[in-house]
Amino acid sequence: PGRVMDCVGVRDMAIDGYVYLLWERGLIRRFLGGMDQPPPMSLPDAALSQTVALFAHPEEEKGHLYIADRARQRVVELTKEGELVRQLQAQDPSLFMDLRGLLVDEAQGRLLVTDGHRLLLAELPPLAMSQ
C-alpha cells in the first residue's frame, strides 16, 4: 500500500510536473512521483498570514510560484526554490480585501484574482533586470 499523508489544513494545490500543496500560513510542500521533495518551502509565519490560493506555471522549469495572502491583501511571488521575489498589492487595498483565487499569465504580463464578488484583471509589473 502507498503512503497516506494528512492533508488537513491544505488550502490549495498547483501542478507543474511537481505537485505543490499550500497550507494556510505559507508552508509549501513539493512532491514528485508521490515522494516529498525536501526541503519544504516556507516564509516565516509573520510573512504570510492567511494564504488562500497558489499558482505555479505549468511548465516545470519556468516561472514562479504565486501565493494569495488574504490577511495582508497581497500576492506574494516566489522562485520555485521558495525565495521571495516580490509582493504585489493593489493601489486600492479594497480590491484585495477578500482574495480567494489567482491565475498568472507571465508571458502576457497578467494577474487575475478573485475575491468574494469579482474577477479582477491587473497588469503584472515587469521584474527588475537584477532578478
C-alpha positions in Angstrom: 0.0 0.0 0.0 1.1 3.6 -0.7 1.8 6.2 2.0 -1.0 8.2 3.3 -0.4 11.9 4.1 -2.6 14.0 6.4 -3.7 17.0 4.3 -5.8 18.7 6.9 -5.4 22.4 6.5 -4.3 22.3 2.9 -5.6 25.4 1.2 -4.7 24.9 -2.4 -2.5 22.9 -4.8 -0.7 23.6 -8.0 0.9 21.2 -10.5 3.8 21.9 -12.9 5.4 18.4 -13.0 5.8 18.7 -9.3 2.7 18.8 -7.1 2.7 21.7 -4.6 0.5 21.8 -1.5 -0.1 25.0 0.3 -1.1 25.4 3.9 -2.7 28.5 5.5 0.4 30.1 6.9 2.5 29.7 3.7 4.1 26.3 4.2 4.5 24.7 0.7 5.4 21.1 0.3 6.6 19.8 -3.1 6.1 16.2 -4.4 7.4 14.3 -7.4 6.1 10.8 -8.2 4.4 10.8 -4.8 7.7 11.4 -2.9 8.2 14.5 -0.8 10.9 16.7 -2.3 12.7 18.3 0.7 13.1 20.9 1.9 9.6 22.2 2.3 9.4 25.9 1.3 8.1 28.4 3.8 8.3 32.0 4.6 8.4 32.9 8.3 5.0 32.8 10.0 5.0 36.6 10.2 5.5 36.9 6.4 2.2 35.2 5.4 -0.9 35.3 7.5 -3.8 33.7 5.7 -2.8 32.1 2.4 -5.7 31.0 0.3 -4.5 30.3 -3.2 -1.4 29.0 -5.0 -0.4 29.2 -8.7 2.5 27.6 -10.4 3.4 28.0 -14.1 2.5 24.6 -15.7 6.0 24.2 -17.2 8.3 22.8 -14.5 11.4 24.9 -15.1 9.7 28.2 -16.0 8.0 30.9 -14.0 7.5 31.4 -10.3 5.1 30.5 -7.6 2.4 32.9 -6.6 0.5 32.9 -3.3 -2.6 34.9 -2.4 -2.4 36.2 1.2 -5.9 37.4 2.2 -5.0 38.9 5.6 -2.3 41.1 4.1 -4.2 41.9 0.9 -1.4 40.9 -1.4 0.0 38.3 -3.8 3.5 37.0 -2.9 5.8 35.9 -5.7 8.5 33.2 -5.0 11.0 31.4 -7.0 10.3 27.7 -7.3 13.0 27.2 -4.7 11.0 29.2 -2.2 12.9 32.5 -2.3 10.9 35.7 -2.1 10.9 37.7 -5.4 8.3 40.4 -4.5 4.9 41.2 -3.2 2.1 42.6 -5.3 -0.6 44.9 -3.8 -3.4 46.8 -5.3 -3.2 50.6 -5.3 -6.7 50.5 -3.9 -6.4 48.0 -0.9 -10.2 47.3 -1.0 -9.7 45.4 -4.3 -7.7 42.6 -2.5 -9.7 42.6 0.7 -11.2 39.1 0.2 -8.8 37.3 -2.0 -9.9 33.8 -2.9 -8.1 32.6 -6.0 -5.5 33.6 -8.6 -4.1 32.9 -12.0 -1.0 34.4 -13.5 -0.1 34.7 -17.2 3.6 35.6 -17.0 4.0 35.7 -20.8 1.2 38.2 -21.3 2.0 40.0 -18.0 -1.4 39.5 -16.5 -2.6 38.7 -13.0 -6.2 37.6 -12.4 -7.5 37.4 -8.8 -10.9 36.6 -7.5 -12.5 38.0 -4.4 -15.9 37.3 -2.9 -17.7 39.1 -5.7 -15.4 39.9 -8.6 -12.8 38.7 -11.1 -10.1 41.3 -11.3 -7.5 41.6 -14.1 -4.3 43.5 -13.4 -1.1 44.2 -15.3 1.8 42.1 -13.8 4.6 44.6 -13.4 7.9 43.5 -15.1 10.6 42.3 -12.8 13.7 44.4 -12.4 16.6 43.3 -14.5 18.6 42.1 -11.5 16.0 39.4 -10.7 
